[in-house]
């Protein structure tokens, strides 16, 4: 299944950019956008019952 993508530009600090780049390498991803996509997906998931 192919998902539609929308391009968005953000301004972040050099430190945050470096942290995202570090995760990109650690997770073996091709782009910083993929890191941000994963993080936002994680943030927007519904909490699991019984977990805090």
N, CA, C, O and CB atoms as a CASP TS submission, in Angstrom:
PFRMAT TS
TARGET T0000
AUTHOR 0000-0000-0000
METHOD Language model
MODEL 1
PARENT N/A
ATOM      1  N   UNK     1       0.840  -1.172   0.000  1.00  0.00           N
ATOM      2  CA  UNK     1       0.000   0.000   0.000  1.00  0.00           C
ATOM      3  C   UNK     1       0.889   1.240   0.000  1.00  0.00           C
ATOM      4  O   UNK     1       1.819   1.346   0.799  1.00  0.00           O
ATOM      5  CB  UNK     1      -0.958  -0.005   1.214  1.00  0.00           C
ATOM      6  N   UNK     2       0.597   2.165  -0.893  1.00  0.00           N
ATOM      7  CA  UNK     2       1.350   3.409  -0.980  1.00  0.00           C
ATOM      8  C   UNK     2       0.581   4.506  -0.272  1.00  0.00           C
ATOM      9  O   UNK     2      -0.612   4.698  -0.511  1.00  0.00           O
ATOM     10  CB  UNK     2       1.624   3.794  -2.451  1.00  0.00           C
ATOM     11  N   UNK     3       1.271   5.227   0.605  1.00  0.00           N
ATOM     12  CA  UNK     3       0.602   6.323   1.304  1.00  0.00           C
ATOM     13  C   UNK     3       1.003   7.649   0.668  1.00  0.00           C
ATOM     14  O   UNK     3       2.123   7.810   0.183  1.00  0.00           O
ATOM     15  CB  UNK     3       0.951   6.313   2.818  1.00  0.00           C
ATOM     16  N   UNK     4       0.089   8.572   0.681  1.00  0.00           N
ATOM     17  CA  UNK     4       0.344   9.903   0.147  1.00  0.00           C
ATOM     18  C   UNK     4       1.181  10.668   1.159  1.00  0.00           C
ATOM     19  O   UNK     4       0.931  10.593   2.362  1.00  0.00           O
ATOM     20  CB  UNK     4      -0.988  10.657  -0.168  1.00  0.00           C
ATOM     21  N   UNK     5       2.159  11.393   0.682  1.00  0.00           N
ATOM     22  CA  UNK     5       3.035  12.177   1.555  1.00  0.00           C
ATOM     23  C   UNK     5       2.843  13.654   1.271  1.00  0.00           C
ATOM     24  O   UNK     5       2.571  14.047   0.137  1.00  0.00           O
ATOM     25  CB  UNK     5       4.518  11.776   1.364  1.00  0.00           C
ATOM     26  N   UNK     6       2.984  14.465   2.302  1.00  0.00           N
ATOM     27  CA  UNK     6       2.916  15.907   2.163  1.00  0.00           C
ATOM     28  C   UNK     6       4.197  16.491   2.726  1.00  0.00           C
ATOM     29  O   UNK     6       4.616  16.132   3.827  1.00  0.00           O
ATOM     30  CB  UNK     6       1.665  16.491   2.881  1.00  0.00           C
ATOM     31  N   UNK     7       4.820  17.385   1.980  1.00  0.00           N
ATOM     32  CA  UNK     7       6.068  17.988   2.419  1.00  0.00           C
ATOM     33  C   UNK     7       5.785  19.161   3.355  1.00  0.00           C
ATOM     34  O   UNK     7       4.920  19.994   3.085  1.00  0.00           O
ATOM     35  CB  UNK     7       6.901  18.450   1.211  1.00  0.00           C
ATOM     36  N   UNK     8       6.527  19.209   4.455  1.00  0.00           N
ATOM     37  CA  UNK     8       6.423  20.286   5.429  1.00  0.00           C
ATOM     38  C   UNK     8       7.830  20.714   5.813  1.00  0.00           C
ATOM     39  O   UNK     8       8.719  19.874   5.949  1.00  0.00           O
ATOM     40  CB  UNK     8       5.605  19.844   6.683  1.00  0.00           C
ATOM     41  N   UNK     9       8.035  21.992   5.986  1.00  0.00           N
ATOM     42  CA  UNK     9       9.331  22.524   6.400  1.00  0.00           C
ATOM     43  C   UNK     9       9.240  22.947   7.862  1.00  0.00           C
ATOM     44  O   UNK     9       8.271  23.586   8.274  1.00  0.00           O
ATOM     45  CB  UNK     9       9.766  23.723   5.496  1.00  0.00           C
ATOM     46  N   UNK    10      10.268  22.582   8.650  1.00  0.00           N
ATOM     47  CA  UNK    10      10.318  22.982  10.055  1.00  0.00           C
ATOM     48  C   UNK    10      11.671  23.622  10.351  1.00  0.00           C
ATOM     49  O   UNK    10      12.667  23.322   9.692  1.00  0.00           O
ATOM     50  CB  UNK    10      10.069  21.764  10.989  1.00  0.00           C
ATOM     51  N   UNK    11      11.697  24.497  11.336  1.00  0.00           N
ATOM     52  CA  UNK    11      12.944  25.111  11.796  1.00  0.00           C
ATOM     53  C   UNK    11      13.254  24.542  13.176  1.00  0.00           C
ATOM     54  O   UNK    11      12.438  24.637  14.093  1.00  0.00           O
ATOM     55  CB  UNK    11      12.839  26.687  11.836  1.00  0.00           C
ATOM     56  N   UNK    12      14.438  23.950  13.316  1.00  0.00           N
ATOM     57  CA  UNK    12      14.853  23.354  14.585  1.00  0.00           C
ATOM     58  C   UNK    12      16.278  23.785  14.909  1.00  0.00           C
ATOM     59  O   UNK    12      17.002  24.280  14.045  1.00  0.00           O
ATOM     60  CB  UNK    12      14.748  21.807  14.532  1.00  0.00           C
ATOM     61  N   UNK    13      16.664  23.592  16.151  1.00  0.00           N
ATOM     62  CA  UNK    13      18.018  23.954  16.575  1.00  0.00           C
ATOM     63  C   UNK    13      19.029  22.982  15.972  1.00  0.00           C
ATOM     64  O   UNK    13      18.675  21.858  15.614  1.00  0.00           O
ATOM     65  CB  UNK    13      18.127  23.959  18.121  1.00  0.00           C
ATOM     66  N   UNK    14      20.276  23.407  15.861  1.00  0.00           N
ATOM     67  CA  UNK    14      21.314  22.496  15.376  1.00  0.00           C
ATOM     68  C   UNK    14      21.450  21.247  16.255  1.00  0.00           C
ATOM     69  O   UNK    14      21.750  20.160  15.760  1.00  0.00           O
ATOM     70  CB  UNK    14      22.651  23.224  15.308  1.00  0.00           C
ATOM     71  N   UNK    15      21.228  21.413  17.555  1.00  0.00           N
ATOM     72  CA  UNK    15      21.329  20.272  18.470  1.00  0.00           C
ATOM     73  C   UNK    15      20.237  19.241  18.187  1.00  0.00           C
ATOM     74  O   UNK    15      20.495  18.038  18.182  1.00  0.00           O
ATOM     75  CB  UNK    15      21.239  20.747  19.929  1.00  0.00           C
ATOM     76  N   UNK    16      19.026  19.720  17.953  1.00  0.00           N
ATOM     77  CA  UNK    16      17.929  18.809  17.644  1.00  0.00           C
ATOM     78  C   UNK    16      18.150  18.139  16.291  1.00  0.00           C
ATOM     79  O   UNK    16      17.853  16.956  16.124  1.00  0.00           O
ATOM     80  CB  UNK    16      16.588  19.558  17.654  1.00  0.00           C
ATOM     81  N   UNK    17      18.665  18.888  15.338  1.00  0.00           N
ATOM     82  CA  UNK    17      18.980  18.317  14.030  1.00  0.00           C
ATOM     83  C   UNK    17      20.019  17.208  14.161  1.00  0.00           C
ATOM     84  O   UNK    17      19.911  16.168  13.512  1.00  0.00           O
ATOM     85  CB  UNK    17      19.485  19.409  13.074  1.00  0.00           C
ATOM     86  N   UNK    18      21.025  17.434  15.002  1.00  0.00           N
ATOM     87  CA  UNK    18      22.058  16.421  15.226  1.00  0.00           C
ATOM     88  C   UNK    18      21.472  15.181  15.898  1.00  0.00           C
ATOM     89  O   UNK    18      21.851  14.056  15.571  1.00  0.00           O
ATOM     90  CB  UNK    18      23.198  16.997  16.082  1.00  0.00           C
ATOM     91  N   UNK    19      20.547  15.387  16.837  1.00  0.00           N
ATOM     92  CA  UNK    19      19.909  14.252  17.511  1.00  0.00           C
ATOM     93  C   UNK    19      19.083  13.433  16.519  1.00  0.00           C
ATOM     94  O   UNK    19      19.102  12.203  16.557  1.00  0.00           O
ATOM     95  CB  UNK    19      19.016  14.742  18.672  1.00  0.00           C
ATOM     96  N   UNK    20      18.361  14.114  15.636  1.00  0.00           N
ATOM     97  CA  UNK    20      17.566  13.415  14.621  1.00  0.00           C
ATOM     98  C   UNK    20      18.486  12.660  13.668  1.00  0.00           C
ATOM     99  O   UNK    20      18.191  11.527  13.288  1.00  0.00           O
ATOM    100  CB  UNK    20      16.677  14.412  13.835  1.00  0.00           C
ATOM    101  N   UNK    21      19.587  13.274  13.286  1.00  0.00           N
ATOM    102  CA  UNK    21      20.559  12.612  12.406  1.00  0.00           C
ATOM    103  C   UNK    21      21.149  11.373  13.085  1.00  0.00           C
ATOM    104  O   UNK    21      21.356  10.346  12.440  1.00  0.00           O
ATOM    105  CB  UNK    21      21.690  13.593  12.012  1.00  0.00           C
ATOM    106  N   UNK    22      21.415  11.476  14.381  1.00  0.00           N
ATOM    107  CA  UNK    22      21.921  10.320  15.124  1.00  0.00           C
ATOM    108  C   UNK    22      20.930   9.174  15.126  1.00  0.00           C
ATOM    109  O   UNK    22      21.318   8.021  14.936  1.00  0.00           O
ATOM    110  CB  UNK    22      22.249  10.713  16.552  1.00  0.00           C
ATOM    111  N   UNK    23      19.644   9.474  15.340  1.00  0.00           N
ATOM    112  CA  UNK    23      18.601   8.436  15.298  1.00  0.00           C
ATOM    113  C   UNK    23      18.490   7.841  13.898  1.00  0.00           C
ATOM    114  O   UNK    23      18.306   6.635  13.738  1.00  0.00           O
ATOM    115  CB  UNK    23      17.237   9.015  15.737  1.00  0.00           C
ATOM    116  N   UNK    24      18.605   8.704  12.882  1.00  0.00           N
ATOM    117  CA  UNK    24      18.531   8.217  11.501  1.00  0.00           C
ATOM    118  C   UNK    24      19.585   7.137  11.256  1.00  0.00           C
ATOM    119  O   UNK    24      19.289   6.085  10.690  1.00  0.00           O
ATOM    120  CB  UNK    24      18.719   9.384  10.505  1.00  0.00           C
ATOM    121  N   UNK    25      20.794   7.404  11.680  1.00  0.00           N
ATOM    122  CA  UNK    25      21.879   6.433  11.512  1.00  0.00           C
ATOM    123  C   UNK    25      21.652   5.202  12.376  1.00  0.00           C
ATOM    124  O   UNK    25      21.844   4.075  11.918  1.00  0.00           O
ATOM    125  CB  UNK    25      23.228   7.071  11.857  1.00  0.00           C
ATOM    126  N   UNK    26      21.242   5.412  13.627  1.00  0.00           N
ATOM    127  CA  UNK    26      21.012   4.305  14.560  1.00  0.00           C
ATOM    128  C   UNK    26      19.920   3.375  14.049  1.00  0.00           C
ATOM    129  O   UNK    26      20.043   2.155  14.155  1.00  0.00           O
ATOM    130  CB  UNK    26      20.635   4.841  15.946  1.00  0.00           C
ATOM    131  N   UNK    27      18.853   3.944  13.495  1.00  0.00           N
ATOM    132  CA  UNK    27      17.720   3.155  13.021  1.00  0.00           C
ATOM    133  C   UNK    27      17.884   2.698  11.575  1.00  0.00           C
ATOM    134  O   UNK    27      17.035   1.964  11.068  1.00  0.00           O
ATOM    135  CB  UNK    27      16.450   3.952  13.156  1.00  0.00           C
ATOM    136  N   UNK    28      18.957   3.116  10.897  1.00  0.00           N
ATOM    137  CA  UNK    28      19.199   2.699   9.521  1.00  0.00           C
ATOM    138  C   UNK    28      18.204   3.269   8.518  1.00  0.00           C
ATOM    139  O   UNK    28      17.840   2.603   7.549  1.00  0.00           O
ATOM    140  CB  UNK    28      19.173   1.214   9.444  1.00  0.00           C
ATOM    141  N   UNK    29      17.769   4.495   8.751  1.00  0.00           N
ATOM    142  CA  UNK    29      16.800   5.128   7.857  1.00  0.00           C
ATOM    143  C   UNK    29      17.517   5.976   6.814  1.00  0.00           C
ATOM    144  O   UNK    29      18.690   6.317   6.971  1.00  0.00           O
ATOM    145  CB  UNK    29      15.805   5.990   8.656  1.00  0.00           C
ATOM    146  N   UNK    30      16.793   6.314   5.743  1.00  0.00           N
ATOM    147  CA  UNK    30      17.387   7.076   4.646  1.00  0.00           C
ATOM    148  C   UNK    30      17.302   8.583   4.833  1.00  0.00           C
ATOM    149  O   UNK    30      18.111   9.324   4.275  1.00  0.00           O
ATOM    150  CB  UNK    30      16.724   6.705   3.362  1.00  0.00           C
ATOM    151  N   UNK    31      16.324   9.044   5.618  1.00  0.00           N
ATOM    152  CA  UNK    31      16.151  10.494   5.744  1.00  0.00           C
ATOM    153  C   UNK    31      15.739  10.898   7.159  1.00  0.00           C
ATOM    154  O   UNK    31      15.225  10.092   7.935  1.00  0.00           O
ATOM    155  CB  UNK    31      15.110  10.988   4.743  1.00  0.00           C
ATOM    156  N   UNK    32      15.979  12.159   7.464  1.00  0.00           N
ATOM    157  CA  UNK    32      15.533  12.709   8.747  1.00  0.00           C
ATOM    158  C   UNK    32      14.016  12.722   8.810  1.00  0.00           C
ATOM    159  O   UNK    32      13.429  12.556   9.879  1.00  0.00           O
ATOM    160  CB  UNK    32      16.090  14.132   8.958  1.00  0.00           C
ATOM    161  N   UNK    33      13.383  12.919   7.659  1.00  0.00           N
ATOM    162  CA  UNK    33      11.924  12.909   7.607  1.00  0.00           C
ATOM    163  C   UNK    33      11.338  11.596   8.089  1.00  0.00           C
ATOM    164  O   UNK    33      10.293  11.577   8.739  1.00  0.00           O
ATOM    165  CB  UNK    33      11.453  13.186   6.204  1.00  0.00           C
ATOM    166  N   UNK    34      12.018  10.486   7.768  1.00  0.00           N
ATOM    167  CA  UNK    34      11.558   9.175   8.237  1.00  0.00           C
ATOM    168  C   UNK    34      11.638   9.081   9.759  1.00  0.00           C
ATOM    169  O   UNK    34      10.775   8.470  10.391  1.00  0.00           O
ATOM    170  CB  UNK    34      12.391   8.050   7.594  1.00  0.00           C
ATOM    171  N   UNK    35      12.667   9.682  10.348  1.00  0.00           N
ATOM    172  CA  UNK    35      12.800   9.695  11.811  1.00  0.00           C
ATOM    173  C   UNK    35      11.638  10.474  12.416  1.00  0.00           C
ATOM    174  O   UNK    35      10.988  10.007  13.351  1.00  0.00           O
ATOM    175  CB  UNK    35      14.165  10.319  12.246  1.00  0.00           C
ATOM    176  N   UNK    36      11.384  11.659  11.879  1.00  0.00           N
ATOM    177  CA  UNK    36      10.294  12.489  12.391  1.00  0.00           C
ATOM    178  C   UNK    36       8.964  11.773  12.222  1.00  0.00           C
ATOM    179  O   UNK    36       8.118  11.824  13.115  1.00  0.00           O
ATOM    180  CB  UNK    36      10.263  13.853  11.675  1.00  0.00           C
ATOM    181  N   UNK    37       8.765  11.107  11.090  1.00  0.00           N
ATOM    182  CA  UNK    37       7.540  10.352  10.843  1.00  0.00           C
ATOM    183  C   UNK    37       7.342   9.272  11.901  1.00  0.00           C
ATOM    184  O   UNK    37       6.243   9.118  12.433  1.00  0.00           O
ATOM    185  CB  UNK    37       7.571   9.723   9.447  1.00  0.00           C
ATOM    186  N   UNK    38       8.400   8.524  12.208  1.00  0.00           N
ATOM    187  CA  UNK    38       8.309   7.474  13.236  1.00  0.00           C
ATOM    188  C   UNK    38       7.995   8.054  14.610  1.00  0.00           C
ATOM    189  O   UNK    38       7.164   7.521  15.346  1.00  0.00           O
ATOM    190  CB  UNK    38       9.617   6.679  13.300  1.00  0.00           C
ATOM    191  N   UNK    39       8.667   9.152  14.948  1.00  0.00           N
ATOM    192  CA  UNK    39       8.446   9.770  16.254  1.00  0.00           C
ATOM    193  C   UNK    39       7.025  10.311  16.383  1.00  0.00           C
ATOM    194  O   UNK    39       6.393  10.145  17.426  1.00  0.00           O
ATOM    195  CB  UNK    39       9.453  10.893  16.483  1.00  0.00           C
ATOM    196  N   UNK    40       6.524  10.951  15.344  1.00  0.00           N
ATOM    197  CA  UNK    40       5.157  11.471  15.386  1.00  0.00           C
ATOM    198  C   UNK    40       4.141  10.342  15.430  1.00  0.00           C
ATOM    199  O   UNK    40       3.116  10.455  16.103  1.00  0.00           O
ATOM    200  CB  UNK    40       4.888  12.368  14.180  1.00  0.00           C
ATOM    201  N   UNK    41       4.414   9.259  14.721  1.00  0.00           N
ATOM    202  CA  UNK    41       3.528   8.095  14.769  1.00  0.00           C
ATOM    203  C   UNK    41       3.468   7.554  16.193  1.00  0.00           C
ATOM    204  O   UNK    41       2.391   7.248  16.703  1.00  0.00           O
ATOM    205  CB  UNK    41       4.008   6.992  13.787  1.00  0.00           C
ATOM    206  N   UNK    42       4.630   7.439  16.832  1.00  0.00           N
ATOM    207  CA  UNK    42       4.701   6.960  18.215  1.00  0.00           C
ATOM    208  C   UNK    42       3.929   7.896  19.149  1.00  0.00           C
ATOM    209  O   UNK    42       3.205   7.435  20.031  1.00  0.00           O
ATOM    210  CB  UNK    42       6.173   6.841  18.672  1.00  0.00           C
ATOM    211  N   UNK    43       4.082   9.200  18.957  1.00  0.00           N
ATOM    212  CA  UNK    43       3.425  10.182  19.824  1.00  0.00           C
ATOM    213  C   UNK    43       1.907  10.166  19.691  1.00  0.00           C
ATOM    214  O   UNK    43       1.200  10.450  20.659  1.00  0.00           O
ATOM    215  CB  UNK    43       3.942  11.567  19.514  1.00  0.00           C
ATOM    216  N   UNK    44       1.404   9.842  18.521  1.00  0.00           N
ATOM    217  CA  UNK    44      -0.036   9.942  18.275  1.00  0.00           C
ATOM    218  C   UNK    44      -0.784   8.636  18.458  1.00  0.00           C
ATOM    219  O   UNK    44      -2.002   8.599  18.282  1.00  0.00           O
ATOM    220  CB  UNK    44      -0.274  10.444  16.898  1.00  0.00           C
ATOM    221  N   UNK    45      -0.086   7.560  18.806  1.00  0.00           N
ATOM    222  CA  UNK    45      -0.763   6.285  19.057  1.00  0.00           C
ATOM    223  C   UNK    45      -1.568   6.367  20.344  1.00  0.00           C
ATOM    224  O   UNK    45      -1.192   7.056  21.292  1.00  0.00           O
ATOM    225  CB  UNK    45       0.254   5.127  19.134  1.00  0.00           C
ATOM    226  N   UNK    46      -2.683   5.648  20.354  1.00  0.00           N
ATOM    227  CA  UNK    46      -3.514   5.578  21.553  1.00  0.00           C
ATOM    228  C   UNK    46      -2.773   4.794  22.635  1.00  0.00           C
ATOM    229  O   UNK    46      -2.140   3.782  22.334  1.00  0.00           O
ATOM    230  CB  UNK    46      -4.890   4.920  21.238  1.00  0.00           C
ATOM    231  N   UNK    47      -2.842   5.244  23.889  1.00  0.00           N
ATOM    232  CA  UNK    47      -2.188   4.501  24.974  1.00  0.00           C
ATOM    233  C   UNK    47      -2.836   3.132  25.171  1.00  0.00           C
ATOM    234  O   UNK    47      -4.037   2.962  24.964  1.00  0.00           O
ATOM    235  CB  UNK    47      -2.246   5.303  26.286  1.00  0.00           C
ATOM    236  N   UNK    48      -2.024   2.170  25.571  1.00  0.00           N
ATOM    237  CA  UNK    48      -2.507   0.818  25.832  1.00  0.00           C
ATOM    238  C   UNK    48      -3.087   0.782  27.237  1.00  0.00           C
ATOM    239  O   UNK    48      -2.486   1.317  28.169  1.00  0.00           O
ATOM    240  CB  UNK    48      -1.367  -0.238  25.667  1.00  0.00           C
ATOM    241  N   UNK    49      -4.254   0.154  27.400  1.00  0.00           N
ATOM    242  CA  UNK    49      -4.901   0.041  28.716  1.00  0.00           C
ATOM    243  C   UNK    49      -3.952  -0.594  29.731  1.00  0.00           C
ATOM    244  O   UNK    49      -3.301  -1.596  29.434  1.00  0.00           O
ATOM    245  CB  UNK    49      -6.202  -0.791  28.614  1.00  0.00           C
ATOM    246  N   UNK    50      -3.874  -0.016  30.919  1.00  0.00           N
ATOM    247  CA  UNK    50      -3.062  -0.575  31.984  1.00  0.00           C
ATOM    248  C   UNK    50      -1.605  -0.163  31.947  1.00  0.00           C
ATOM    249  O   UNK    50      -0.842  -0.531  32.840  1.00  0.00           O
ATOM    250  CB  UNK    50      -3.144  -2.037  31.939  1.00  0.00           C
ATOM    251  N   UNK    51      -1.193   0.605  30.921  1.00  0.00           N
ATOM    252  CA  UNK    51       0.191   1.070  30.840  1.00  0.00           C
ATOM    253  C   UNK    51       0.220   2.566  31.062  1.00  0.00           C
ATOM    254  O   UNK    51      -0.596   3.303  30.509  1.00  0.00           O
ATOM    255  CB  UNK    51       0.830   0.705  29.475  1.00  0.00           C
ATOM    256  N   UNK    52       1.165   3.013  31.874  1.00  0.00           N
ATOM    257  CA  UNK    52       1.314   4.452  32.138  1.00  0.00           C
ATOM    258  C   UNK    52       2.522   5.004  31.461  1.00  0.00           C
ATOM    259  O   UNK    52       2.801   6.198  31.574  1.00  0.00           O
ATOM    260  CB  UNK    52       1.399   4.726  33.619  1.00  0.00           C
TER
END
